Amino acid sequence: MTHHEQLKRDIEALRDTIRLEWQDVEAKDLAAHERLDLITHIKWCVNELSLLLQKFEHLEQFGHRSA
């Protein structure tokens, strides 16, 4: 698997995690600390997603699709 493909896979996994955890925050009857833990993890995922997107854009910019 190329670095480009790995980044795409990791980005998709983080997007799915964020989507599912937001559904949990909205749908489940959670204790305050459980809701805070989920939101904290979502924020971490968003930060990681941002970093991966920057790497992905860098590869795209320089045409390293097979890097």
Predicted model as a PDB file, atoms N, CA, C, CB and O in Angstrom, pLDDT in the B-factor column:
MODEL        1                                                                  
ATOM      1  N   MET A   1       0.841  -1.169   0.000  1.00 81.00           N  
ATOM      2  CA  MET A   1       0.000   0.000   0.000  1.00 81.00           C  
ATOM      3  C   MET A   1       0.896   1.246   0.000  1.00 81.00           C  
ATOM      4  CB  MET A   1      -0.963  -0.009   1.222  1.00 81.00           C  
ATOM      5  O   MET A   1       1.834   1.352   0.791  1.00 81.00           O  
ATOM      6  N   THR A   2       0.592   2.172  -0.892  1.00 87.00           N  
ATOM      7  CA  THR A   2       1.388   3.392  -0.972  1.00 87.00           C  
ATOM      8  C   THR A   2       1.053   4.325   0.192  1.00 87.00           C  
ATOM      9  CB  THR A   2       1.150   4.105  -2.318  1.00 87.00           C  
ATOM     10  O   THR A   2       0.033   4.171   0.863  1.00 87.00           O  
ATOM     11  N   HIS A   3       1.930   5.283   0.408  1.00 85.00           N  
ATOM     12  CA  HIS A   3       1.700   6.285   1.458  1.00 85.00           C  
ATOM     13  C   HIS A   3       0.399   7.045   1.179  1.00 85.00           C  
ATOM     14  CB  HIS A   3       2.901   7.276   1.547  1.00 85.00           C  
ATOM     15  O   HIS A   3      -0.365   7.340   2.098  1.00 85.00           O  
ATOM     16  N   HIS A   4       0.162   7.350  -0.070  1.00 85.00           N  
ATOM     17  CA  HIS A   4      -1.049   8.048  -0.500  1.00 85.00           C  
ATOM     18  C   HIS A   4      -2.291   7.228  -0.146  1.00 85.00           C  
ATOM     19  CB  HIS A   4      -1.004   8.326  -2.020  1.00 85.00           C  
ATOM     20  O   HIS A   4      -3.254   7.763   0.403  1.00 85.00           O  
ATOM     21  N   GLU A   5      -2.268   5.953  -0.453  1.00 90.00           N  
ATOM     22  CA  GLU A   5      -3.398   5.072  -0.141  1.00 90.00           C  
ATOM     23  C   GLU A   5      -3.603   4.941   1.366  1.00 90.00           C  
ATOM     24  CB  GLU A   5      -3.178   3.687  -0.760  1.00 90.00           C  
ATOM     25  O   GLU A   5      -4.738   4.916   1.841  1.00 90.00           O  
ATOM     26  N   GLN A   6      -2.510   4.859   2.113  1.00 93.00           N  
ATOM     27  CA  GLN A   6      -2.593   4.764   3.568  1.00 93.00           C  
ATOM     28  C   GLN A   6      -3.223   6.022   4.159  1.00 93.00           C  
ATOM     29  CB  GLN A   6      -1.201   4.535   4.170  1.00 93.00           C  
ATOM     30  O   GLN A   6      -4.065   5.943   5.053  1.00 93.00           O  
ATOM     31  N   LEU A   7      -2.807   7.183   3.649  1.00 93.00           N  
ATOM     32  CA  LEU A   7      -3.391   8.440   4.121  1.00 93.00           C  
ATOM     33  C   LEU A   7      -4.885   8.482   3.841  1.00 93.00           C  
ATOM     34  CB  LEU A   7      -2.699   9.636   3.461  1.00 93.00           C  
ATOM     35  O   LEU A   7      -5.670   8.880   4.701  1.00 93.00           O  
ATOM     36  N   LYS A   8      -5.280   8.073   2.637  1.00 93.00           N  
ATOM     37  CA  LYS A   8      -6.705   8.059   2.290  1.00 93.00           C  
ATOM     38  C   LYS A   8      -7.476   7.139   3.226  1.00 93.00           C  
ATOM     39  CB  LYS A   8      -6.903   7.615   0.829  1.00 93.00           C  
ATOM     40  O   LYS A   8      -8.575   7.480   3.661  1.00 93.00           O  
ATOM     41  N   ARG A   9      -6.918   5.989   3.536  1.00 96.00           N  
ATOM     42  CA  ARG A   9      -7.573   5.035   4.442  1.00 96.00           C  
ATOM     43  C   ARG A   9      -7.688   5.607   5.850  1.00 96.00           C  
ATOM     44  CB  ARG A   9      -6.797   3.707   4.479  1.00 96.00           C  
ATOM     45  O   ARG A   9      -8.735   5.491   6.488  1.00 96.00           O  
ATOM     46  N   ASP A  10      -6.620   6.219   6.330  1.00 96.00           N  
ATOM     47  CA  ASP A  10      -6.635   6.813   7.666  1.00 96.00           C  
ATOM     48  C   ASP A  10      -7.615   7.981   7.752  1.00 96.00           C  
ATOM     49  CB  ASP A  10      -5.233   7.282   8.050  1.00 96.00           C  
ATOM     50  O   ASP A  10      -8.316   8.130   8.753  1.00 96.00           O  
ATOM     51  N   ILE A  11      -7.666   8.801   6.719  1.00 96.00           N  
ATOM     52  CA  ILE A  11      -8.608   9.921   6.678  1.00 96.00           C  
ATOM     53  C   ILE A  11     -10.039   9.402   6.734  1.00 96.00           C  
ATOM     54  CB  ILE A  11      -8.394  10.772   5.406  1.00 96.00           C  
ATOM     55  O   ILE A  11     -10.861   9.923   7.488  1.00 96.00           O  
ATOM     56  N   GLU A  12     -10.330   8.405   5.958  1.00 97.00           N  
ATOM     57  CA  GLU A  12     -11.684   7.836   5.940  1.00 97.00           C  
ATOM     58  C   GLU A  12     -12.044   7.238   7.299  1.00 97.00           C  
ATOM     59  CB  GLU A  12     -11.802   6.759   4.842  1.00 97.00           C  
ATOM     60  O   GLU A  12     -13.175   7.393   7.760  1.00 97.00           O  
ATOM     61  N   ALA A  13     -11.109   6.566   7.937  1.00 97.00           N  
ATOM     62  CA  ALA A  13     -11.362   5.981   9.257  1.00 97.00           C  
ATOM     63  C   ALA A  13     -11.670   7.067  10.289  1.00 97.00           C  
ATOM     64  CB  ALA A  13     -10.150   5.146   9.714  1.00 97.00           C  
ATOM     65  O   ALA A  13     -12.584   6.914  11.100  1.00 97.00           O  
ATOM     66  N   LEU A  14     -10.919   8.149  10.259  1.00 97.00           N  
ATOM     67  CA  LEU A  14     -11.179   9.247  11.189  1.00 97.00           C  
ATOM     68  C   LEU A  14     -12.524   9.903  10.911  1.00 97.00           C  
ATOM     69  CB  LEU A  14     -10.065  10.287  11.107  1.00 97.00           C  
ATOM     70  O   LEU A  14     -13.252  10.238  11.845  1.00 97.00           O  
ATOM     71  N   ARG A  15     -12.859  10.089   9.653  1.00 97.00           N  
ATOM     72  CA  ARG A  15     -14.163  10.664   9.296  1.00 97.00           C  
ATOM     73  C   ARG A  15     -15.287   9.798   9.824  1.00 97.00           C  
ATOM     74  CB  ARG A  15     -14.293  10.824   7.773  1.00 97.00           C  
ATOM     75  O   ARG A  15     -16.267  10.309  10.367  1.00 97.00           O  
ATOM     76  N   ASP A  16     -15.153   8.495   9.668  1.00 97.00           N  
ATOM     77  CA  ASP A  16     -16.176   7.572  10.167  1.00 97.00           C  
ATOM     78  C   ASP A  16     -16.281   7.626  11.685  1.00 97.00           C  
ATOM     79  CB  ASP A  16     -15.868   6.144   9.718  1.00 97.00           C  
ATOM     80  O   ASP A  16     -17.382   7.622  12.235  1.00 97.00           O  
ATOM     81  N   THR A  17     -15.146   7.676  12.357  1.00 97.00           N  
ATOM     82  CA  THR A  17     -15.138   7.745  13.815  1.00 97.00           C  
ATOM     83  C   THR A  17     -15.839   9.010  14.295  1.00 97.00           C  
ATOM     84  CB  THR A  17     -13.698   7.698  14.350  1.00 97.00           C  
ATOM     85  O   THR A  17     -16.661   8.957  15.210  1.00 97.00           O  
ATOM     86  N   ILE A  18     -15.519  10.139  13.687  1.00 97.00           N  
ATOM     87  CA  ILE A  18     -16.137  11.404  14.068  1.00 97.00           C  
ATOM     88  C   ILE A  18     -17.651  11.329  13.864  1.00 97.00           C  
ATOM     89  CB  ILE A  18     -15.535  12.572  13.252  1.00 97.00           C  
ATOM     90  O   ILE A  18     -18.422  11.717  14.741  1.00 97.00           O  
ATOM     91  N   ARG A  19     -18.060  10.836  12.719  1.00 97.00           N  
ATOM     92  CA  ARG A  19     -19.493  10.743  12.411  1.00 97.00           C  
ATOM     93  C   ARG A  19     -20.221   9.861  13.423  1.00 97.00           C  
ATOM     94  CB  ARG A  19     -19.701  10.193  10.992  1.00 97.00           C  
ATOM     95  O   ARG A  19     -21.272  10.241  13.939  1.00 97.00           O  
ATOM     96  N   LEU A  20     -19.669   8.695  13.704  1.00 96.00           N  
ATOM     97  CA  LEU A  20     -20.310   7.764  14.630  1.00 96.00           C  
ATOM     98  C   LEU A  20     -20.335   8.297  16.060  1.00 96.00           C  
ATOM     99  CB  LEU A  20     -19.596   6.428  14.595  1.00 96.00           C  
ATOM    100  O   LEU A  20     -21.328   8.130  16.769  1.00 96.00           O  
ATOM    101  N   GLU A  21     -19.262   8.926  16.479  1.00 95.00           N  
ATOM    102  CA  GLU A  21     -19.227   9.436  17.848  1.00 95.00           C  
ATOM    103  C   GLU A  21     -20.165  10.627  18.024  1.00 95.00           C  
ATOM    104  CB  GLU A  21     -17.802   9.833  18.228  1.00 95.00           C  
ATOM    105  O   GLU A  21     -20.739  10.793  19.100  1.00 95.00           O  
ATOM    106  N   TRP A  22     -20.337  11.465  16.989  1.00 94.00           N  
ATOM    107  CA  TRP A  22     -21.313  12.546  17.084  1.00 94.00           C  
ATOM    108  C   TRP A  22     -22.716  11.982  17.174  1.00 94.00           C  
ATOM    109  CB  TRP A  22     -21.197  13.492  15.885  1.00 94.00           C  
ATOM    110  O   TRP A  22     -23.561  12.530  17.881  1.00 94.00           O  
ATOM    111  N   GLN A  23     -22.975  10.895  16.466  1.00 93.00           N  
ATOM    112  CA  GLN A  23     -24.280  10.246  16.579  1.00 93.00           C  
ATOM    113  C   GLN A  23     -24.505   9.777  18.008  1.00 93.00           C  
ATOM    114  CB  GLN A  23     -24.390   9.061  15.600  1.00 93.00           C  
ATOM    115  O   GLN A  23     -25.608   9.902  18.539  1.00 93.00           O  
ATOM    116  N   ASP A  24     -23.463   9.237  18.630  1.00 92.00           N  
ATOM    117  CA  ASP A  24     -23.568   8.790  20.016  1.00 92.00           C  
ATOM    118  C   ASP A  24     -23.828   9.968  20.957  1.00 92.00           C  
ATOM    119  CB  ASP A  24     -22.290   8.053  20.435  1.00 92.00           C  
ATOM    120  O   ASP A  24     -24.655   9.867  21.863  1.00 92.00           O  
ATOM    121  N   VAL A  25     -23.132  11.074  20.745  1.00 91.00           N  
ATOM    122  CA  VAL A  25     -23.317  12.255  21.590  1.00 91.00           C  
ATOM    123  C   VAL A  25     -24.767  12.737  21.504  1.00 91.00           C  
ATOM    124  CB  VAL A  25     -22.342  13.390  21.171  1.00 91.00           C  
ATOM    125  O   VAL A  25     -25.368  13.098  22.515  1.00 91.00           O  
ATOM    126  N   GLU A  26     -25.318  12.738  20.299  1.00 89.00           N  
ATOM    127  CA  GLU A  26     -26.670  13.247  20.087  1.00 89.00           C  
ATOM    128  C   GLU A  26     -27.755  12.261  20.500  1.00 89.00           C  
ATOM    129  CB  GLU A  26     -26.851  13.609  18.645  1.00 89.00           C  
ATOM    130  O   GLU A  26     -28.806  12.672  20.991  1.00 89.00           O  
ATOM    131  N   ALA A  27     -27.518  10.981  20.309  1.00 81.00           N  
ATOM    132  CA  ALA A  27     -28.591  10.002  20.455  1.00 81.00           C  
ATOM    133  C   ALA A  27     -28.650   9.318  21.810  1.00 81.00           C  
ATOM    134  CB  ALA A  27     -28.453   8.974  19.412  1.00 81.00           C  
ATOM    135  O   ALA A  27     -29.731   8.940  22.263  1.00 81.00           O  
ATOM    136  N   LYS A  28     -27.541   9.156  22.445  1.00 79.00           N  
ATOM    137  CA  LYS A  28     -27.504   8.379  23.677  1.00 79.00           C  
ATOM    138  C   LYS A  28     -27.735   9.245  24.902  1.00 79.00           C  
ATOM    139  CB  LYS A  28     -26.183   7.662  23.800  1.00 79.00           C  
ATOM    140  O   LYS A  28     -27.380  10.423  24.940  1.00 79.00           O  
ATOM    141  N   ASP A  29     -28.338   8.625  25.891  1.00 89.00           N  
ATOM    142  CA  ASP A  29     -28.513   9.275  27.183  1.00 89.00           C  
ATOM    143  C   ASP A  29     -27.230   9.043  27.973  1.00 89.00           C  
ATOM    144  CB  ASP A  29     -29.782   8.723  27.952  1.00 89.00           C  
ATOM    145  O   ASP A  29     -27.074   8.018  28.637  1.00 89.00           O  
ATOM    146  N   LEU A  30     -26.319   9.999  27.895  1.00 90.00           N  
ATOM    147  CA  LEU A  30     -25.001   9.844  28.488  1.00 90.00           C  
ATOM    148  C   LEU A  30     -24.866  10.696  29.743  1.00 90.00           C  
ATOM    149  CB  LEU A  30     -23.916  10.212  27.479  1.00 90.00           C  
ATOM    150  O   LEU A  30     -25.480  11.756  29.870  1.00 90.00           O  
ATOM    151  N   ALA A  31     -24.056  10.207  30.652  1.00 91.00           N  
ATOM    152  CA  ALA A  31     -23.672  11.024  31.795  1.00 91.00           C  
ATOM    153  C   ALA A  31     -22.774  12.150  31.280  1.00 91.00           C  
ATOM    154  CB  ALA A  31     -22.943  10.165  32.898  1.00 91.00           C  
ATOM    155  O   ALA A  31     -22.174  12.037  30.211  1.00 91.00           O  
ATOM    156  N   ALA A  32     -22.691  13.221  32.039  1.00 90.00           N  
ATOM    157  CA  ALA A  32     -21.907  14.386  31.614  1.00 90.00           C  
ATOM    158  C   ALA A  32     -20.463  14.020  31.315  1.00 90.00           C  
ATOM    159  CB  ALA A  32     -21.949  15.467  32.683  1.00 90.00           C  
ATOM    160  O   ALA A  32     -19.900  14.498  30.330  1.00 90.00           O  
ATOM    161  N   HIS A  33     -19.854  13.183  32.143  1.00 93.00           N  
ATOM    162  CA  HIS A  33     -18.447  12.828  31.908  1.00 93.00           C  
ATOM    163  C   HIS A  33     -18.295  11.946  30.669  1.00 93.00           C  
ATOM    164  CB  HIS A  33     -17.868  12.108  33.135  1.00 93.00           C  
ATOM    165  O   HIS A  33     -17.277  12.023  29.981  1.00 93.00           O  
ATOM    166  N   GLU A  34     -19.293  11.112  30.380  1.00 93.00           N  
ATOM    167  CA  GLU A  34     -19.234  10.288  29.168  1.00 93.00           C  
ATOM    168  C   GLU A  34     -19.336  11.159  27.923  1.00 93.00           C  
ATOM    169  CB  GLU A  34     -20.357   9.235  29.171  1.00 93.00           C  
ATOM    170  O   GLU A  34     -18.618  10.954  26.944  1.00 93.00           O  
ATOM    171  N   ARG A  35     -20.243  12.138  27.977  1.00 93.00           N  
ATOM    172  CA  ARG A  35     -20.404  13.064  26.854  1.00 93.00           C  
ATOM    173  C   ARG A  35     -19.111  13.865  26.654  1.00 93.00           C  
ATOM    174  CB  ARG A  35     -21.610  14.022  27.098  1.00 93.00           C  
ATOM    175  O   ARG A  35     -18.662  14.045  25.522  1.00 93.00           O  
ATOM    176  N   LEU A  36     -18.522  14.338  27.741  1.00 94.00           N  
ATOM    177  CA  LEU A  36     -17.269  15.089  27.662  1.00 94.00           C  
ATOM    178  C   LEU A  36     -16.145  14.231  27.092  1.00 94.00           C  
ATOM    179  CB  LEU A  36     -16.877  15.615  29.045  1.00 94.00           C  
ATOM    180  O   LEU A  36     -15.356  14.705  26.275  1.00 94.00           O  
ATOM    181  N   ASP A  37     -16.066  12.970  27.518  1.00 95.00           N  
ATOM    182  CA  ASP A  37     -15.045  12.063  26.981  1.00 95.00           C  
ATOM    183  C   ASP A  37     -15.203  11.879  25.468  1.00 95.00           C  
ATOM    184  CB  ASP A  37     -15.122  10.698  27.686  1.00 95.00           C  
ATOM    185  O   ASP A  37     -14.220  11.901  24.727  1.00 95.00           O  
ATOM    186  N   LEU A  38     -16.441  11.699  25.022  1.00 95.00           N  
ATOM    187  CA  LEU A  38     -16.683  11.542  23.586  1.00 95.00           C  
ATOM    188  C   LEU A  38     -16.303  12.809  22.833  1.00 95.00           C  
ATOM    189  CB  LEU A  38     -18.156  11.192  23.321  1.00 95.00           C  
ATOM    190  O   LEU A  38     -15.642  12.737  21.797  1.00 95.00           O  
ATOM    191  N   ILE A  39     -16.706  13.950  23.335  1.00 95.00           N  
ATOM    192  CA  ILE A  39     -16.401  15.213  22.668  1.00 95.00           C  
ATOM    193  C   ILE A  39     -14.894  15.452  22.640  1.00 95.00           C  
ATOM    194  CB  ILE A  39     -17.115  16.383  23.371  1.00 95.00           C  
ATOM    195  O   ILE A  39     -14.360  15.939  21.644  1.00 95.00           O  
ATOM    196  N   THR A  40     -14.216  15.115  23.716  1.00 97.00           N  
ATOM    197  CA  THR A  40     -12.755  15.250  23.757  1.00 97.00           C  
ATOM    198  C   THR A  40     -12.109  14.364  22.702  1.00 97.00           C  
ATOM    199  CB  THR A  40     -12.213  14.893  25.156  1.00 97.00           C  
ATOM    200  O   THR A  40     -11.174  14.786  22.022  1.00 97.00           O  
ATOM    201  N   HIS A  41     -12.599  13.146  22.563  1.00 98.00           N  
ATOM    202  CA  HIS A  41     -12.051  12.243  21.550  1.00 98.00           C  
ATOM    203  C   HIS A  41     -12.361  12.741  20.141  1.00 98.00           C  
ATOM    204  CB  HIS A  41     -12.608  10.828  21.741  1.00 98.00           C  
ATOM    205  O   HIS A  41     -11.524  12.631  19.245  1.00 98.00           O  
ATOM    206  N   ILE A  42     -13.547  13.281  19.944  1.00 97.00           N  
ATOM    207  CA  ILE A  42     -13.898  13.843  18.633  1.00 97.00           C  
ATOM    208  C   ILE A  42     -12.953  14.982  18.279  1.00 97.00           C  
ATOM    209  CB  ILE A  42     -15.362  14.341  18.623  1.00 97.00           C  
ATOM    210  O   ILE A  42     -12.495  15.083  17.141  1.00 97.00           O  
ATOM    211  N   LYS A  43     -12.659  15.842  19.260  1.00 98.00           N  
ATOM    212  CA  LYS A  43     -11.729  16.947  19.010  1.00 98.00           C  
ATOM    213  C   LYS A  43     -10.349  16.426  18.636  1.00 98.00           C  
ATOM    214  CB  LYS A  43     -11.630  17.854  20.240  1.00 98.00           C  
ATOM    215  O   LYS A  43      -9.696  16.974  17.748  1.00 98.00           O  
ATOM    216  N   TRP A  44      -9.906  15.378  19.307  1.00 98.00           N  
ATOM    217  CA  TRP A  44      -8.616  14.771  18.974  1.00 98.00           C  
ATOM    218  C   TRP A  44      -8.651  14.248  17.538  1.00 98.00           C  
ATOM    219  CB  TRP A  44      -8.271  13.622  19.966  1.00 98.00           C  
ATOM    220  O   TRP A  44      -7.707  14.451  16.774  1.00 98.00           O  
ATOM    221  N   CYS A  45      -9.745  13.575  17.177  1.00 98.00           N  
ATOM    222  CA  CYS A  45      -9.876  13.024  15.825  1.00 98.00           C  
ATOM    223  C   CYS A  45      -9.870  14.135  14.776  1.00 98.00           C  
ATOM    224  CB  CYS A  45     -11.167  12.196  15.706  1.00 98.00           C  
ATOM    225  O   CYS A  45      -9.250  13.996  13.722  1.00 98.00           O  
ATOM    226  N   VAL A  46     -10.557  15.230  15.067  1.00 98.00           N  
ATOM    227  CA  VAL A  46     -10.587  16.361  14.138  1.00 98.00           C  
ATOM    228  C   VAL A  46      -9.178  16.923  13.940  1.00 98.00           C  
ATOM    229  CB  VAL A  46     -11.540  17.465  14.656  1.00 98.00           C  
ATOM    230  O   VAL A  46      -8.786  17.244  12.818  1.00 98.00           O  
ATOM    231  N   ASN A  47      -8.430  17.040  15.017  1.00 98.00           N  
ATOM    232  CA  ASN A  47      -7.059  17.521  14.918  1.00 98.00           C  
ATOM    233  C   ASN A  47      -6.205  16.565  14.074  1.00 98.00           C  
ATOM    234  CB  ASN A  47      -6.450  17.686  16.321  1.00 98.00           C  
ATOM    235  O   ASN A  47      -5.465  17.003  13.193  1.00 98.00           O  
ATOM    236  N   GLU A  48      -6.308  15.285  14.342  1.00 97.00           N  
ATOM    237  CA  GLU A  48      -5.562  14.296  13.558  1.00 97.00           C  
ATOM    238  C   GLU A  48      -5.978  14.330  12.097  1.00 97.00           C  
ATOM    239  CB  GLU A  48      -5.770  12.889  14.128  1.00 97.00           C  
ATOM    240  O   GLU A  48      -5.136  14.226  11.205  1.00 97.00           O  
ATOM    241  N   LEU A  49      -7.279  14.475  11.848  1.00 97.00           N  
ATOM    242  CA  LEU A  49      -7.781  14.557  10.483  1.00 97.00           C  
ATOM    243  C   LEU A  49      -7.182  15.763   9.764  1.00 97.00           C  
ATOM    244  CB  LEU A  49      -9.315  14.640  10.479  1.00 97.00           C  
ATOM    245  O   LEU A  49      -6.791  15.665   8.601  1.00 97.00           O  
ATOM    246  N   SER A  50      -7.112  16.879  10.447  1.00 97.00           N  
ATOM    247  CA  SER A  50      -6.520  18.074   9.863  1.00 97.00           C  
ATOM    248  C   SER A  50      -5.059  17.835   9.472  1.00 97.00           C  
ATOM    249  CB  SER A  50      -6.620  19.244  10.843  1.00 97.00           C  
ATOM    250  O   SER A  50      -4.630  18.227   8.387  1.00 97.00           O  
ATOM    251  N   LEU A  51      -4.312  17.201  10.348  1.00 96.00           N  
ATOM    252  CA  LEU A  51      -2.905  16.901  10.051  1.00 96.00           C  
ATOM    253  C   LEU A  51      -2.772  15.956   8.854  1.00 96.00           C  
ATOM    254  CB  LEU A  51      -2.222  16.283  11.282  1.00 96.00           C  
ATOM    255  O   LEU A  51      -1.919  16.158   7.990  1.00 96.00           O  
ATOM    256  N   LEU A  52      -3.609  14.937   8.807  1.00 96.00           N  
ATOM    257  CA  LEU A  52      -3.552  13.994   7.684  1.00 96.00           C  
ATOM    258  C   LEU A  52      -3.956  14.667   6.382  1.00 96.00           C  
ATOM    259  CB  LEU A  52      -4.458  12.788   7.950  1.00 96.00           C  
ATOM    260  O   LEU A  52      -3.370  14.394   5.333  1.00 96.00           O  
ATOM    261  N   LEU A  53      -4.949  15.541   6.440  1.00 94.00           N  
ATOM    262  CA  LEU A  53      -5.355  16.257   5.229  1.00 94.00           C  
ATOM    263  C   LEU A  53      -4.241  17.149   4.710  1.00 94.00           C  
ATOM    264  CB  LEU A  53      -6.601  17.091   5.499  1.00 94.00           C  
ATOM    265  O   LEU A  53      -4.064  17.275   3.499  1.00 94.00           O  
ATOM    266  N   GLN A  54      -3.487  17.769   5.609  1.00 94.00           N  
ATOM    267  CA  GLN A  54      -2.346  18.576   5.182  1.00 94.00           C  
ATOM    268  C   GLN A  54      -1.313  17.704   4.470  1.00 94.00           C  
ATOM    269  CB  GLN A  54      -1.704  19.290   6.390  1.00 94.00           C  
ATOM    270  O   GLN A  54      -0.779  18.094   3.432  1.00 94.00           O  
ATOM    271  N   LYS A  55      -1.034  16.531   5.024  1.00 93.00           N  
ATOM    272  CA  LYS A  55      -0.085  15.612   4.380  1.00 93.00           C  
ATOM    273  C   LYS A  55      -0.601  15.169   3.019  1.00 93.00           C  
ATOM    274  CB  LYS A  55       0.170  14.383   5.272  1.00 93.00           C  
ATOM    275  O   LYS A  55       0.150  15.118   2.045  1.00 93.00           O  
ATOM    276  N   PHE A  56      -1.891  14.848   2.961  1.00 90.00           N  
ATOM    277  CA  PHE A  56      -2.508  14.407   1.717  1.00 90.00           C  
ATOM    278  C   PHE A  56      -2.418  15.504   0.663  1.00 90.00           C  
ATOM    279  CB  PHE A  56      -3.973  14.007   1.950  1.00 90.00           C  
ATOM    280  O   PHE A  56      -2.057  15.242  -0.485  1.00 90.00           O  
ATOM    281  N   GLU A  57      -2.747  16.739   1.058  1.00 90.00           N  
ATOM    282  CA  GLU A  57      -2.677  17.860   0.124  1.00 90.00           C  
ATOM    283  C   GLU A  57      -1.247  18.084  -0.365  1.00 90.00           C  
ATOM    284  CB  GLU A  57      -3.213  19.134   0.784  1.00 90.00           C  
ATOM    285  O   GLU A  57      -1.024  18.411  -1.530  1.00 90.00           O  
ATOM    286  N   HIS A  58      -0.291  17.906   0.531  1.00 89.00           N  
ATOM    287  CA  HIS A  58       1.115  18.057   0.152  1.00 89.00           C  
ATOM    288  C   HIS A  58       1.484  17.016  -0.912  1.00 89.00           C  
ATOM    289  CB  HIS A  58       2.038  17.916   1.399  1.00 89.00           C  
ATOM    290  O   HIS A  58       2.138  17.344  -1.902  1.00 89.00           O  
ATOM    291  N   LEU A  59       1.069  15.777  -0.706  1.00 86.00           N  
ATOM    292  CA  LEU A  59       1.350  14.738  -1.704  1.00 86.00           C  
ATOM    293  C   LEU A  59       0.667  15.051  -3.029  1.00 86.00           C  
ATOM    294  CB  LEU A  59       0.895  13.365  -1.191  1.00 86.00           C  
ATOM    295  O   LEU A  59       1.258  14.887  -4.097  1.00 86.00           O  
ATOM    296  N   GLU A  60      -0.586  15.505  -2.952  1.00 83.00           N  
ATOM    297  CA  GLU A  60      -1.322  15.846  -4.172  1.00 83.00           C  
ATOM    298  C   GLU A  60      -0.653  17.005  -4.909  1.00 83.00           C  
ATOM    299  CB  GLU A  60      -2.778  16.205  -3.837  1.00 83.00           C  
ATOM    300  O   GLU A  60      -0.553  16.997  -6.136  1.00 83.00           O  
ATOM    301  N   GLN A  61      -0.202  17.989  -4.155  1.00 85.00           N  
ATOM    302  CA  GLN A  61       0.414  19.167  -4.732  1.00 85.00           C  
ATOM    303  C   GLN A  61       1.659  18.823  -5.527  1.00 85.00           C  
ATOM    304  CB  GLN A  61       0.752  20.154  -3.651  1.00 85.00           C  
ATOM    305  O   GLN A  61       1.922  19.404  -6.580  1.00 85.00           O  
ATOM    306  N   PHE A  62       2.416  17.874  -5.010  1.00 79.00           N  
ATOM    307  CA  PHE A  62       3.669  17.512  -5.658  1.00 79.00           C  
ATOM    308  C   PHE A  62       3.558  16.250  -6.503  1.00 79.00           C  
ATOM    309  CB  PHE A  62       4.738  17.329  -4.624  1.00 79.00           C  
ATOM    310  O   PHE A  62       4.562  15.726  -6.984  1.00 79.00           O  
ATOM    311  N   GLY A  63       2.332  15.765  -6.680  1.00 73.00           N  
ATOM    312  CA  GLY A  63       2.090  14.664  -7.593  1.00 73.00           C  
ATOM    313  C   GLY A  63       2.663  13.342  -7.167  1.00 73.00           C  
ATOM    314  O   GLY A  63       3.018  12.524  -8.015  1.00 73.00           O  
ATOM    315  N   HIS A  64       2.765  13.107  -5.874  1.00 62.00           N  
ATOM    316  CA  HIS A  64       3.320  11.843  -5.371  1.00 62.00           C  
ATOM    317  C   HIS A  64       2.216  10.853  -5.064  1.00 62.00           C  
ATOM    318  CB  HIS A  64       4.168  12.084  -4.117  1.00 62.00           C  
ATOM    319  O   HIS A  64       2.149  10.339  -3.947  1.00 62.00           O  
ATOM    320  N   ARG A  65       1.371  10.579  -5.999  1.00 53.00           N  
ATOM    321  CA  ARG A  65       0.271   9.646  -5.769  1.00 53.00           C  
ATOM    322  C   ARG A  65       0.752   8.245  -5.468  1.00 53.00           C  
ATOM    323  CB  ARG A  65      -0.639   9.617  -6.960  1.00 53.00           C  
ATOM    324  O   ARG A  65       0.054   7.486  -4.796  1.00 53.00           O  
ATOM    325  N   SER A  66       1.897   7.893  -5.937  1.00 49.00           N  
ATOM    326  CA  SER A  66       2.421   6.541  -5.687  1.00 49.00           C  
ATOM    327  C   SER A  66       3.517   6.549  -4.625  1.00 49.00           C  
ATOM    328  CB  SER A  66       2.963   5.933  -6.986  1.00 49.00           C  
ATOM    329  O   SER A  66       4.206   5.548  -4.429  1.00 49.00           O  
ATOM    330  N   ALA A  67       3.677   7.688  -3.937  1.00 42.00           N  
ATOM    331  CA  ALA A  67       4.735   7.787  -2.910  1.00 42.00           C  
ATOM    332  C   ALA A  67       4.371   7.034  -1.660  1.00 42.00           C  
ATOM    333  CB  ALA A  67       5.008   9.240  -2.559  1.00 42.00           C  
ATOM    334  O   ALA A  67       5.146   7.015  -0.703  1.00 42.00           O  
TER     335      ALA A  67                                                      
ENDMDL                                                                          
END                                                                             
